[in-house]
Amino acid sequence: MSRLMLLLALLISIFVQLRPASAATYAVGSCKPTLQSFPTISLAVAHVPPGSTLDICPGTYPEQVTSSRSR
């Protein structure tokens, strides 16, 4: 039984360490060509993983953005 608990603890530890890796930085607009980008802020908010950062390029974005996600 102790081997099973050790294996479970190891798997949980690996999962916790890998989870933040899914969060990244994304761009809205085309000023950051090295980042994955979205044409609108709303589309970016809807599709980036939790914990990610959005860099908003200068410009006019004729939209109202709402998000029900928590920080």
N, C-alpha and C positions, 0 to 999 in steps of 0.2 A: 504494500500500500504506500509506503514512503517513496518509492520510485515514481509511482503515479503522481503523487503530490508534487514531487520535484519537477517532473516533466510538465505538469500543469503550470507551475510557477514560472518555469522557463518560457513556456509559450506565451503566457500573459505578459511577461517582461518584454519579450520580442515584439509583441503586438503594440504595447504602449510606446515603445521606442520608435516604431515605424509610423505610427499614426501622425505625428506632426510633420512627417515628410510629405504628406499629401497637400499641406497648405503651402502656397507659393505666392509669388507676386504676379499679377496680371495687369494689363494696360487696357484703358478705354481710349480709343483713337489710334493714331499711327505714329506717335512721337517716340515710341520705344520699340524699335523693330526686333529687338532680341527677346521680347516677352510675347507670350500668347496674348492676343488682343481681341477686343470686342468692339463693335461699332457703336453700341449704346451702353449707358450706365445700367439701365434696367436689365439688359441681357446679361451683362457681367454679374450683377448682383444675383440673378437667378441661377447662374451656372458655376460660379467658382466654389471650391470647397470651403467649408467653415474654417475660420482662422486665417484665411488668405488676405492679402493686401491688394487693393486696387489703386493703381497709379492713373489718375485722370489727366489726359493730355489737355492742353489749352484748347479752348473752342467753345462753341455754343451747342448745348444739348437740349433741344426742345422737348423735354419730357418731364414728367413728375415721377420720382422714384419712391417706391414704398417697399419695405422689406419686413417680413414677419420673423426673420431669424434673430436669435439672440446673439450677443457678441461672443 
